[in-house]
């Protein structure tokens, strides 16, 4: 069974509401690469989104356009 860094197993990702399980793992890795520890912390926030897959894609889009803005966004608990 594949495991995700930082989310644990595919089962854990499914429990958190992700549906694109195989695609989520490399995307989470990209987020951590772009945002450092903030990317790891973002997983719990992503799970509270109506669509965690779309929320993750949005964060990756922000990372591509403005990495500093992504880091600032992830520092805010209410984001």
C-alpha positions in Angstrom: 0.0 0.0 0.0 1.3 3.4 -0.9 1.7 6.0 1.8 1.4 9.7 1.6 3.7 12.1 3.1 2.4 14.0 5.2 -1.1 12.4 5.2 -0.4 8.8 6.0 -2.1 6.1 4.1 -4.5 6.3 1.1 -7.2 5.2 3.6 -6.3 8.2 5.7 -6.6 10.5 2.7 -10.0 9.0 1.8 -11.1 9.6 5.4 -10.1 13.2 5.1 -12.3 13.6 2.0 -9.9 13.3 -0.9 -11.2 11.4 -3.9 -8.2 11.5 -6.2 -6.1 9.4 -3.9 -3.3 8.4 -6.2 -3.0 12.0 -7.5 -3.2 13.5 -4.0 0.1 12.0 -2.9 2.3 13.8 -5.4 0.3 17.0 -5.0 0.9 17.0 -1.3 4.6 16.5 -1.9 4.5 19.5 -4.3 2.8 21.6 -1.6 5.4 20.6 1.0 8.1 21.4 -1.5 6.6 24.8 -2.2 5.6 25.7 1.4 7.8 23.7 3.7 6.2 22.7 7.0 3.2 24.9 6.2 2.3 22.4 3.6 2.2 19.6 6.1 0.1 21.6 8.5 -2.4 22.5 5.6 -3.6 18.9 5.4 -6.1 19.3 8.3 -7.4 22.5 6.9 -7.8 20.9 3.4 -9.9 18.2 5.0 -12.4 20.8 6.2 -12.9 22.2 2.7 -16.0 21.2 0.8 -13.8 19.6 -1.8 -10.3 18.9 -0.5 -9.1 17.9 -4.0 -10.1 21.3 -5.4 -8.7 23.1 -2.4 -5.3 21.4 -2.8 -5.3 22.3 -6.5 -6.0 25.9 -5.6 -3.1 26.0 -3.2 -0.8 24.5 -5.8 -2.0 27.2 -8.3 -1.2 29.8 -5.7 2.2 28.2 -5.2 2.9 28.4 -9.0 1.9 32.1 -9.2 3.3 33.4 -5.9 5.1 31.2 -3.4 5.4 33.9 -0.8 1.7 34.5 -0.8 1.1 30.8 -0.3 3.4 30.8 2.7 1.6 33.8 4.2 -1.7 32.2 3.6 -0.7 29.0 5.3 0.5 30.9 8.3 -3.0 32.1 9.0 -5.2 29.7 11.1 -8.4 31.1 9.6 -7.4 30.8 6.0 
